[in-house]
Amino acid sequence: MSIISIFRFRFLRRNKLAKNIKNIVGFYPNDVFLFEKSLIHKSAVYDHSSKYTESNERLEFLGDAILGAVVADYLFKKYPLKDEGFLTKMRSKIVSRHSLNELSKKIGLDEIVIARLDKKSKTDSIYGNAFEALIGAIYLDRGTKACESFILKRILQPYISLEKLENEETNFKSRIIEWAQKEKRELTFEIVSETGEGRNKFFEACVKLDGEEVAWGKEKSKKKAEQIAANKFCQKFKLLDE
Amino acid sequence: MSIISIFRFRFLRRNKLAKNIKNIVGFYPNDVFLFEKSLIHKSAVYDHSSKYTESNERLEFLGDAILGAVVADYLFKKYPLKDEGFLTKMRSKIVSRHSLNELSKKIGLDEIVIARLDKKSKTDSIYGNAFEALIGAIYLDRGTKACESFILKRILQPYISLEKLENEETNFKSRIIEWAQKEKRELTFEIVSETGEGRNKFFEACVKLDGEEVAWGKEKSKKKAEQIAANKFCQKFKLLDE
């Protein structure tokens, strides 16, 4: 390939990519190749013949943190009267691996992700990871404000129904009981303490796995305390990821 | 108490608090009572006779996310050539529960935390939690830039030695082996796959707990792959929190 055709090829690739990115994020990127990097699954780097030398994993690390902060800020302001248990649950639902994979496909990122995997090894999480990496790229390319605006206007507002998420059945207790049956582990709930009186009365529930206390929850009813403990258990064992 | 003396009391409290906050964060807060809220452990709210109606838990939720994002951005830019495994490890060390508790005490937050706990129930984590809540308060009171600047100039630069953290012994493998012995669980390591050739050769290690695969790591040497798997195991079981 002559030097001119190398440049021409690079120019065309750059243009096509810039258009694809524009369609997804709403602006032409300053640094197209930063956005390209956000699309590169590590399988495309490990490949011998690959022209890519770096995957999107560093950008994913950054984007994951930025997304977490923007969603936390959004929920904090949206729900001034809800406690942190509610906020944590809502955020978990929005940024769960499953939710990110779906969002990624909704904005069409799955069409342009760069990976070298056979069908069997391809899981949806490569789309969710690329989604986080894209957030990282927007943050670096355009700064905090633009990144926040992308997340709010192009992701949360069009695709996330807070009302639906709020009402979504999150019976953590039944979820972990199912999990324990599948995994053949012994799981029990116990009320370990009752404190206070009247409207200040609190119950503390605990989940035991194979006889060991692993997660706790404190609330005004036994049922709620168990749900909180079960939710914490889910977080601990990453049961909300898929 | 007359209305005048209530106002006078509130004014004095406000003034004293504003000075304390100024000493810690470097500026007089716009909203002193927002900062006061960041100091209130839930035990001071549950108390019957308490004048406080809301704890710092919502602010802690917000501050935790903001801190995570600022530290991620800082490390991402500080180490342009390090992979996300390294970045994740460094961040875990900086924002571990233990590290936050220590930072909180270093800036003197432990002196002004508001809690109603007997000595036995008081754990250092109330300081780390208040530290996160303080970050949330700064973010709301002064915005992103000021919050970032507080974290960088008043926390990371004076108190965190990256060099020391980098060299800190993080033998995750021995840590989880110890943990498993203490918890009487069966823990084994296994190399589950080898892929690629030459400089692209990768080993995948897996940690099994009671015979079940629970964490994986892929790297260019078996030893490194095991360390990554062990690190992921630590994250999964929250073994890095203390």
Interface residues (C-beta under 8 A of the other chain):
Chain A: Y46 H48 E57 R58 E60 F61 L62 D64 A65 I66 G68 A69 V71 A72 D73 F76 D83 E84 L87 T88 G136 Y139 T144 E183 T195 G196 N200 F202 E212 K236 F237 K238
Chain B: Y46 H48 E57 R58 E60 F61 L62 D64 A65 I66 G68 A69 V71 A72 D73 F76 D83 E84 L87 T88 G136 Y139 T144 E183 T195 G196 E197 N200 F202 E212 K236 F237 K238
